[in-house]
């Protein structure tokens, strides 16, 4: 399987049983792993990606700012990260 470095690290941190389950799920090309919580979600509508443009950002790098060091995160983690940035 072809994983980016971060996804490979997450994958390797899973137990053997979790890896077997992930292999089945990851083979579905509509799914990906959140780099923050390792939750498996649909990449196209349940994740935020570094470099991704959102109309609500009005062309700014707001998404990149919220993501920080993460390449991609699920909606739930994006909300958490966003609230942390706003409150600091």
Secondary structure, DSSP 8 states (H G I E B T S, - for coil): ----HHHHHHHHHS-HHHHHHHHHHHTSTTEEE-TTT--EEETTTSEEETT---GGGTTSSHHHHHHTT-SEEEHHHHHHHHHHHHT-
